[in-house]
Amino acid sequence: MEAELKFKEAESTGSYQISDIAQYLQTKAVENDKENSLVQNLLFDSRKLGHADTTLFFALSGAHKDGHDFISELVERGVKNFVVSKKDSIEQLKECNYILVDDTKSALQDLATTHRQHFTIPIIAITGSNGKTSVKEWLYMLLRHDKNVVRSPKSYNSQIGVPLSVWSMNKQHELGIFEAGISQKGEMENLEKILKPEIGIITNIGEAHSKNFDDRLDKAKEKIILFKDCKTIIYNKDYHALNTALRSLKNKKYFTVSHKGVADLKIKSIEKEIGKSVIQAIHKKEEVSISIPFTDNGSIENAITCWACMLHLNYDSKVISDQMQGLSPVAMRLELKQGINNCSLINDSYNSDIGSIAIALDFLSQQKQHSKRTVILSDVLQSGDASEALYRNVALLLSQKGVNRFIGIGLEISKFKHLFDRNAEFHNSTARFLYDADLNNFENETVLIKGARKFTFEKITEALQSKAHDTVLEINLDAFTHNLNFYRSKLKPDTKLMVMVKAFTYGSGTFEIANLLQFQNVDYLAVAYTDEGIALRKAGIKLPIMVMNPEQQGFDALIKYCLEPEIYSLSMLNKFDVALQNKGMQNWPIHIKLETGMHRLGFDEEELDALNDYLLSHDSVKVKSVFSHLASADNSSDDDFTNSQIEKLKFYSDKIAESIDVEFDRHILNSTGILRFNEEQLEMVRLGIGLHGISSVDEGVENLEPVATLRTTVSQVKQVKEGECIGYGTQAKAEKDMQIATVAIGYADGYDRRFGNGTGQMIINNQTASTVGNICMDMCMLDVTDLSVKEGEDVIVFGKDLSVSELAKKIDTISYELLTNISERVKRVYFSE
């Protein structure tokens, strides 16, 4: 009873005493530091240490690494609580709290099991060979509007990932969605004990992780152990192995899907159109349908699974249909980097099963910046296919996806070189490839680097990526997509979305972000200058692009690359009209800018009659949209002024519409406007800084995720004596004996000089360090007197724990300025889980 009460208290605060955790594990804790016995976070990977003072480290022993080997390092970094299984490690924990167990992985699972038992919310558990993460993420997108949903982060579906996922459950949650993956027999029983799902979903039975099973039926039998105590199981009857395996489960309700026979959801037809698929089905003797913004078979199957789940949960068919249209892609594990000789690199070295290869090739085909596509692939390790059939399938996929060059690495794949294009090349090992390859042969192409972890393809990535100094801007594409979906959730179904990608997309990179937005089916892009639009066209971007500051000398190029100008004066309209007439063009789309109170650019009210007369008498242009800019949408004291701007746009655009009798879109809301003046969406809105997880208002900010993390490294650590100077000039002097760290970022990288002399701060080893001395061109110095810092260590300039907005306030500027000032010499790394 006492343990129950303590758990209830912990459940509400999110904190646990290590003595209570030991009690749940049916043992005792040795508490050498009772003042630091509070636990909030679980850790098994020392590289991912966050809050040392509230972390409980599980020293897991694996085939290649042993967590016990990292205990001393973690103690030095401030971790106070440990779960260990080796008695000889206790010597290092004389000043820490620890729990000694027989098996640390089992202890982690047992703790998660106990934690789960104290929650009565329904759990949806998803298993299957492919599609688990997509189904989980899509169900989250579909259900989060009605319930507070906890879900597995990323692809946490393993013997370690599932316990960590369940640990995040708290009393605020109303529904859990977790995925469970296995690679061998005996594993699912552990996950079933932890999850105890009410609803079970099995996506399919395929080839991933097949080598430890006799056949598909053998694997299906292992997977359905997850559903031992489920009330309802959702599955596709067309998988014969599933049908056979499920006969062993008694007293279950089933919600079935089938393309062939009788089922709860009988698929009648799938019509693939440009950019979407329309799926017709029968449910409860009535015709139902959904439309999804995907055409690949994997996404269609995953969407049908989600559809079945929502029908089982008694969602209205119209609600389901509306929400399905807003599904967005679930990004893969990848990094998109700038390579040598103007190459783009896709680093996807997580695994190499046939299903993930197909997904990676889909992503490769989405990259339009280069016409040439190269794939470097290792032996395929996770498959039950016979080798020849497997590699014949791989060769077919490469051909179907338009791969221009293929490089196979590994003894197995090299045996089947005859199945591939005659120009393909093969190497027995990664080391052999790096020895033989002429890296200068990689030029102006997109290179997919995909291999099983044992092949250490990170060495290939390192060899092919462009060399830059150690300052890197990391762009989280998952967060970018999340923020896009958040703003989309605020829009009416028929409201169009224009996304601003001007100024190097606020420093994040242009074509990489534009390519993601194109994949996400936004309606329009907007750039500042014609050159930016041309670069996007050359990178394969097909979306309509508005140019906000077109220049007369660039009109010919603007027309050549099918760009659409903002027109803000009669003189500009006349000059553009002349350029169009010289090329014999008619009905060219233009965007009319109106002056509503900002007094920057745009037609004044008294110019509207002349504008209308011109538009009526010239057929070279066609008004595509009419818009204006809000001057102070983030300032509630200016709301009357903002509302007056909106009303002026409506009034002026009505005058234009009545005169020229042409339908066009109107737009005035920016990122802040979408949140604060949501009822004024008109036909289109413009989204900019909000996509980057930055908001100047409180509304909705908790739903945004930071996109960019600026990192650098420690170049050198120095000891400075009292009275000695630091940096340029003699103003900065050590007031006492100090330790300083020189880091590899300066004002040439975009780190503002105003951050010097203590104004700026960075994070090293989860601790804050202030600048000392002036900011130099290529570096700056930090005061690390009281910190344990080594050369080469990671330094966070800004990110999740030190936001751009916080930094901007320190020098009395705005986030836009800091982001757009980041130099192009700072390497951008795009990653996605």
N, C-alpha and C positions, 0 to 999 in steps of 0.2 A: 504493500500500500504506500509506503514511504517513497519507494522508487517511482511509483505511478504519479504521485504528487509532484515529485521533482521533475519528472518528464513533462508534465503539463505546464509547469513553470518555464521549463526550457523551451517548450514548443512555442510559447507566446513571445519569448524574448529572442529566440534564435541562438541562444548560448547554452553551453553544457559544461558542467564540471567534469574533469577527467575521472574523478572518483565515481561519478554516476555512470560514465561510459564503461568503466571497468566492471561495474555491477551488472550492466546489460550484457557484458561479455562473460559473465559468471566467473570473474576473477577479481583481483585487487590491484589498485594502482600504487606505485611507489612515488610519493609526492615529496620531492626534494625542494620544490619551490612553490608552495601553496599559494603565494600571492599571484602567480601566473599560471593558474590551473584552468582558466576559462578557455573553452574550445568553441569556435564558430565555423572553422574551415577545415576540410580534409585535404590532404596532399599526399601524392605518391611520387611526383616528378619534381625533383629539387630545382629544376630550371624554371618552374612556374610558381615559385614562392611569391605570395602576395603579402598578407599581413602576418608577419612572423609571430607576433605576440599572441595571436588567437588561433594558430594553426596546429592541428594534430597530424603528424607525419607518420604514415604507415610505411615501414621499411619492407617493401615487397622484394622477394627474391625471384629473378627471372632467369631465362636461359643465358642472357648476355650481360645483364647488369644486376647488381644486388643493391637494394636501397640502403642496406647497412653500411655500405662503403661511403655514403654521402652524409652520414650522421654528424661527423665532426664539422663538416662545412656548414651544415644547417645550424648546429649549435652556435658556431661563430657568427652566423647571420641572425641570431636572435630567436630561433625556434625553441620553445620550452617544453613541448609535449610530444611524446613519441609512442608508437606501438611497434615492438620489436619481437623477433623470435630467436635471436642468437644471443646467448648469455654473455659472450665475450664483448658484445657491443655496450653492455651496461656500464663498463668502465668509463665510457665517454659521457655518461649521463648523470654524473654525480651531482650536478647542479640543476638537473631537469627532472620533469615528471615523466614517468614511463609506465607502460603496461607490457608485461612479458607474456606472450602467447605462443602456442605451438605453431600456428600458421597465420601469418599476417593477412594474407588474402582472405582466408576464411573469416578472420576477425572483422575485416572490413565488410564482408557480406552479411555477417551476423548482426553487426551494428545497423546496417541499412534495413535488415529484416525487422529488427525491433522498432526502428523509427517508423517504418511503413505501417506496423500494426496499430499505431496510435492514431491513424487517420481512417475515416470511414468513407471518404469521397470515392466515386467510381474511377476505376483505372481502365484505360484502353491500352492494351499491349499489342504491339505490331511485330511480327516476325515474317520471314520469307527470304528468298535468295537475293532478290533485288527490289529496290523501291521503298525500303523501310523508311529511310530518312525523308524521301519526298512525300510519302503518305503522311508521316508524322507532321512534317512542316505544313502541308496543305490542310490537314485537319485542324491544326492550330490556327491557321489563317481563317478557316471557315467557322470555327467555334468560339474564338476568343472574344467576339463581340457580345456573346451571351453569358459566358462564364469566365471566371478567373482560372486560367489553365496553366498548369506546370507541365513542362515537357523536357525530354532529354536534350541537353545542349549538344549541338553539332551532331556527330554520329556516335554518341556514347551508348553503345549497345552491347558491350563486352562484359566479361566477368568482373572487370573493374569499373567500366563505364556506367553500368546499370546501378551499382550501389551509389556512386557519386551523383547520379541523376536523382535517385530517390531521396538522397540527403537534402536536396533543395526544396522538398515539400514543406509547407507550413500551413497554419490554420486558416490563412486567407484563401487558399486554393479550393476550387470547387470541382475540378476535374484534372486527372493526370493522363498524359499521353506519353508513353515510353516505348522505345524500340528495344528488341532483344535479338542479338545475333549469336550464332554458335559456329564453331569450326570443327568440333569433334563430339563424339558421344559423351554423355554424362554432364554436359555443361548446362543444358536447359533446365534441369532439375534445380540447380542453384538459383537461376534467374526467376523461376516460377515461385520459389519460396519467398523471394524478395518482393516481387511485384504483386502477386495474388490478384490478377486482373478480373474485372467483371465482364468486359467485352474483349474478345480476342479477334485479331485480324491477321490473316496470313496472305501475303501479297501474291506469292507464286512459288514454285519450286523450280530452280534453275541450276546452273553449273557452279556458281560461286561457292568456294569452300567445300568442294565435293570429294576431295581426295581421301578424307577419313571416313567415308560412308560407302557401303556396298553398292547402293544405287539410289535413285531418287526416292523410292518408297522408304528405304532405310533412313534417309535424311528427313523425310516428311514425318515419320514416326517420332523422331527425336524432337522436331520442332513443335509438334502438337502437345508435347508434355507441358508446354507453357499454358495450355488451356485446360488443365486438369480440373480446376475448380471454377472455370468460367461459366457464366450464365448463357452467353450468346457467342457464337463464332461466325465471323463473316469471311467468306472465301469464294473462290471461283471454281465452280463444279467441273469446268473443262480440264482441270489438271487431274488426270486419272490417279496419280499417286496420292494426292490429297484425299480424294474420295475414299480410296481404299484405307488409308491410315486413319481417317476420322471415324470409321466404323467401330474402332476400339473404345471410343469415348461414349459413355452412356448418359442419358438424361440431360442432353444439351438442346438448346434452341439454335437453329441455324438461319442465317440470312445469306442466301446464295445468289451468285451471279453466273450467267451463262450466255455465251454467244450461240449455243447450239440447241440446248434443250430447255425444258421447263425450269424456271428459277424464280426467286422473289424479284429479281431484276433481270429481265430477259432483254438482252441487247438485240435490237432489230437491225440497225444500220449505223455506219460511221462514215460521214461525208467529210473529206478533207478539202478545205478551201485555202485560199491564200492567208496564211497566218492564223488559221483557226480550224477546229474540228467540231462538227455538229454530231452529237450522239443521240440517237432515238432508241427508246426502250419501252417495255411494258412493265408496269408495277401495279399490283392489285387490280388487274384487268383494265387499267387506264394507260393511255399513251403519255409518256413523259419524255422530256429532252433536256439536254444541257449543251452549251457551247463553251469550249475552252480555247484559250489562246495558244494552242500547241498542235503540232501535226505529227510528232514522232510517236511511235507505238508505245514506248515506255511511259510517256506522259499520259497517253490515253488510258492505258491500263491503270495507272495510279489514280487518275481522276475518277474512273469508274469505281474503284475501291472506296474512295472518299464519298462518292455519291451514295453507294450502298450503306455506308456507315451513317450518313446523315438521314437517309430514309428510315433506317432502323431506329434512329433517335427521334423519329416523328417530326422532322423538319418539313415545312410546307414545300412543295415542289417548286413553286415560283421563287421562294427565298433561296432555295438551293441553286436554281438556274441563274439568278442574279449574282450570287456570290461566286459561282464557278467561273464566270466571265472575268473576274478580277484576280484569278490565280496568277502567281508570278513564279518564275523558275526558281528552283532550289539550287543555289550555287554549289559547285563541286569543291573538293580539296585541290587548290591550285594556287600558283603564284604566276602572275604575268609580269615579266621583267624585260627591260631593255637589253638587247644582246649586242654583241660585237657587229660591226659592219652593217648597221641599221637593221639588225634582226630583232624580232620579238620572240621571247622564250616563254613557253607555257610549262611550268614545272609541276608535274603531277606524279610524284614518286611514291604514292601511298600503297598502291597494289596494282596487280596486273591481271585480274580476271577478265573474261571476255565481255562481261556486262559493263564494267567500268571503262574498258577500252572503247566501247561504242559511245559511251557518254563523253569521254575525253575527245574523241574524234568529232563528235557533234560540236563541242566547244571550239575546237580548232577550226571547224568550218564556219563558225560565226565570226571569226576574226577576218576582217576585210582589209587590214592595212597593207597586206602583201598578197600578191597573186600566187606566189610560190609557197607550198606547204610541205614541210618535212616532218617525219615521225622517227624518233629514236625509241625503240621498244626492246625490253628485255625478254627473257624466257617468261612464258605465262605459267605461273605457279599454281593458281587457284582454279583448277578446272578438273572435272571428272572425265572430260573427253579423251579419247585416244589422240595421241599427238598429231598424227597426220590430219585427222578431221579438224582438230583445233586450229592448226596453223593454216589450213585451207580456208577456214572461216575468217581468220585474221586477215589473210590476203584479200579475201572478198570484201571485207569491211574497208580496207585501205583503198581499194579500187572504187568502191561506191562513194567514198567521201572525197574523192578527187585529190588524194595525196600524191605529190609530185616526186618525192624522194623518200625512200625507206632505208633505215639502218637498223639491223637486228643485232642484238648483243646477247650472247649466251650459247652454251654448247647445244642445247636442245633446239632452239629456233634455227641455229645454223645447219642442223641436219636436214631441214626442210626448205633450203634456199630455192630449190627448184619450183616451189609453189608460188613464189613471189615474182614480181617484175624482174626482168633480166638485168635491169640497171641497179637493182637493190644491192646493198653491200652488207656483209656480215662479219662480226668479230666475236671471238670466243669469250672475251671478258671486257669489262669496262677499262681495265688497265691497258689491254691491247688496243682498244679503240683510241684511247687518248695518245698512245704511242704512235699509232699509224696515221691518225687523221691529220689532214691539213686544215686547220681551223679557218684559214682564209677562204676556203671554199663555201663557207656559210656567209651569205650576203643577201640582203633585201628579201628575207623570207621569214615565215613564222614557223618556229620549231617546237613541236610537242615532244617533251622528254618524259617518258612514262616507263616506269619499271618497278619491280618488286624491291623492297627495301634492301635486301641482301646484295643487290648489285651496286649500291652506293652511287646512284646516278647524280647525287648532289655534286660529285666531282666534275661531271660533265656540265652541269649547270654553271658551276663556278668558272669553268674554262671558257664557256660561251657567252657569259654575261659581260656587258661592257664594264670596263674598269673605271671606278670613280672613287672619290675619297669616302670616308666611312660615315658620312652623314646621309641618312636615308629617310624619305617620306613614305611611310607605309599607308596604303589605301585599302581599307577593309570593304571589299565589294559586297559582302553580306550585309554590313551595316548600311551601306548606300542603298541597297535594295530594300532593306527594312524601312528606312526613312521614306523612300519613295512610296512604299505601300501604306505607310502611316498617313501621308498626305492624300493619297488616293482614297483612303477610307473616309476622308472628310468631304469628298466630292460627290455630286450627284452622278448617276450612271452616264448621263449624256454630256457632262462637262468635259471639255477637252483640256489637255495638259501640254503646256509649252515649258521646256526646261532650258535654263540659261547655262550655256557651256562656254561663255566668254571668259577672257582672261585666263586661259589654260585651265578652264573649269575650276576657278577659284584656287588655282595652284595644284589641283589634283591630277592634271593630265587631260588632254583633250580627246584624242580618238579612243583611248581605252574606256573612258567614261561614256562617250557618245555611243560606242559600240554596245555597251551594257544597256543604255537607254533605248537604243534601237531594238535590242532583243526584248526589252520590257514593253515595247509597243507604245511609247509615248507618242503624242500627236505631232509635236513640233520641237525643233531645237532653235536656240537663238544665240548668235555670236555678235561680238562687237564690230568686227571689221571683215571685209571681204576675204582677206588672206586666211583668216581662221576658217571661214566656210569652205574655201578651196581645199585647205588641208584635210578637212573632214570628208569632202567628196573623194579626194585622192585615196583616202583610207577606207573607202567603200561604204560610207554612210549614205543611205538612200532617203532618209527622212526629209521632209520639208525643212528648210533652214531660213530663218529670218536674220537679215544683217541689219544691226541697229544703227551703225554709223557708216553707211556706204559713202564712198568718195567718187567724184565724177571720173577721175582717171581710172577707176576700177570697174566702171559699168560694163565694159566689154567682157571682162573676166567673170563678173557676176552673172551675166547672161550665159556665157559659155558653160558655167558650172551649175546652172539652174538654181540660183540663189534668189531669195525674195527680199527686196529692200524695204526698210522703214522709210517712209516719205513724210517729212515734217515741214516742208515749205513748197510754195508754188514754183519757185525757181528750181528747186531740186527736181520736182515732178516734171517740169518742162525739159530739163537736161536729160533725165532718164528716158522720157518719151522720145527725144531725138535719137538716143542710142538704140532704142527699140526699133524705130522706123528705119534706121540705117541697116538693120538686120532683118527687116520685114517681119517683125514679131507682133503678135496680137494677143490680147487678154493675158498679159503677163501679171502674175499675182503680186500685189503690193500691199503694204500695211501702213495705214494712215495713223500718224501720231498726232494727238490732240493736246492742246495746252489747257490744263484744268486747275492750275494753281501752283505748280512747281517752278514755272518760269525758267525752263531750261531749253527744251526743244518742243516744237509742235505748233499746229495751226490754232490761231486765236479764233474766237467766235465770229468776229467781224470778217474773217477770211473764208468762212464756210461757203458763202454764196459763190465766190469766185472759184473755190475748189470744186463745188458741185457742177458749175458750168463747164469747167475743164474736163471733168470726168465724163460728162454727158457728150462732149464733142470729140472725144478721143477714144478710139477702140483699142489702142495699144496696151492699155493696162486694165486690170480688173481688181477691184478692192477685195482683198481676202480677209482682212480684219481691220478694226478701228480700235485704238487703245490709248491708254495714258498711264502715267506713273503716279503712285501714291507717295506723297512726300513725308508723311509722318504716321504710318499705320501702327507703329509700335508705341506711340505715345497716347495714352488714354485721354490726356488733357486736350489733345487735338482732334478728338473723335468728331466733333462738329465739322471741323475743316475737312477731315477725311470723307465724311458723308457728303459734304458739298462737292468734293472732287468726283465722287461716284455719280452723283446726280447730274453733274455737268457732262460727264461722259455719256450718260444715257440720253440726255437732252440733245447734245450735239450729234451723236451718232444717229438718233432718230431723224434729225434734219437731213443728214446725208442719205439715209435709207429711203426717206420719202422722196427725195429728189432724183436719185439715180436708179431706184427700183431694182436694187441688187441685194441679195442676201449675203451677209458677212458676219463673222464672229466679232464679239466685243470682249476685251479683257483689260483688267486694271489691278486685280488682286495679285500681290506678291506672296512670298512665303508667310510673312506675318499676317497679311490680309486674309489668307485662307483660314487662319486660325481665329482671327478677331472679327472679321466681317464675312463670315462663311455664307450668309444668305445672299451675298452679292457676287456669286460666282459668274453670272452672265453665261456666255457660251464657252469661255476658256479662262484659265488662270495661268500665271507664270510662277514657276518654282525655281529657286536659286539656292541661296545659302542654307535653307532648311534641309536640303538633301544631305548636307555635310554634318547634320546633327547639331547645328548651331541655331539658336533662337534668341531674339532680343526681348521676348515676352515669356511669361510663365505658362501661358496656356499650352498644354500638350508637350512641354519640354521634357517631361519625365518619360515620354514615349519615344524620344529620339535617341539614337546611338551615335557616338562620335565616330567619324569616318577616318580621320587622319591622325597618325602618330608620327611625330618628327623625332628621330633618334640620331644620336651621334655616339662617339666613343671617347674614352679617356686616352689622350696621347702620352701624357707624362704626369707623374706625381712629384712635387717638389716640396722641400722644407724651406720656409722663409723665416729669417730671424727678425725679431722686433726692430722696427725702424727701416727695414729694407723696402725698396720700391717694387711695385708690381705692375707690369704692363707699360704702355706708352705714357710718357709724361711722368711727372714725379708726384702727382697729387695722391695717388693711391699708395699708402705705406702701411706696412704691417704694424698694427697697434700692440701686437704680442707675437710670440713665436707661433707660426701658422703652418699648416699643410695646405697646399693648393693643388688643384688638378687642372691641367690644360686640356680643353676639349676641342674637338675638330669641327667647330662651327663658328662663323663670323659674319660680319655684315654683308660680305659678298655672297653668302648663302641665303641671306634674307633675315638674319637675326639682327634686329634693329639696335643701333648704337645706344639708344636711350635705355636699353636694358643693362647698361654697364653700372659699375660701382654700387652693387647691391640691390638694384631695382629688379633685376631679373632673377629667376630661380629655375633650377632643373632638378630632376629626380635621379639619384644614384642609389641602388640597393634599397629602393623603397623609402629613401630618406631625402629630405629637401636640402639642397645646397644653393647658396646665393652667389651671384657673380661678384667678382672682386677686380677692380681696375677697369679700364676702358675696354670696350669690345673691339677686337682687332679685325682685320679684313677676313682672315681665314680661321681664326680661333678665338677663344676667350678663356678666362680663368674662373674657377669656382673655389670657394672656401670650403674645404673638406676637413677642417682641423679635427673635428670630433668623429669623423667617419672612417670606416675601414674601406679603402679604395685602392684598386690595382689598375695598372695600365691595361688598356684593352677592354675595360668593363663598359657595359651598356649605360647610356645616359638618355633619359627621356626629356626632351625639350618641351614638348606638349603632347597631350594624349588624354586618355580616359581620366587619369588621376590629377592631371594639371591641364585644365582646359585652355583652349585658345582664347575663350572669352575672358578668363581670369587674367591671362597675360596682357590682353588688349587693355583692360582697365588700368593696369599698372603704368602704362605709358600714355593713357588718355587717348586711345584710338579705338578702332573697331576691328572685329575679327576678320572682316573682308581684307583689310590692309595687310594683316599679318600673313594670311593665307596666300594672297596674290603676290606678296613680296618674296616668297620662297623661290630661290633661283633655280633655273632649269639645270644647273650643274648638280643639284641635289637629285640623286637617283630616286625615281619612283618605283616602288614595288607594290604590285597589286596582288592581294591574296584573298582566298575564299575557302571556307571550310566545306 
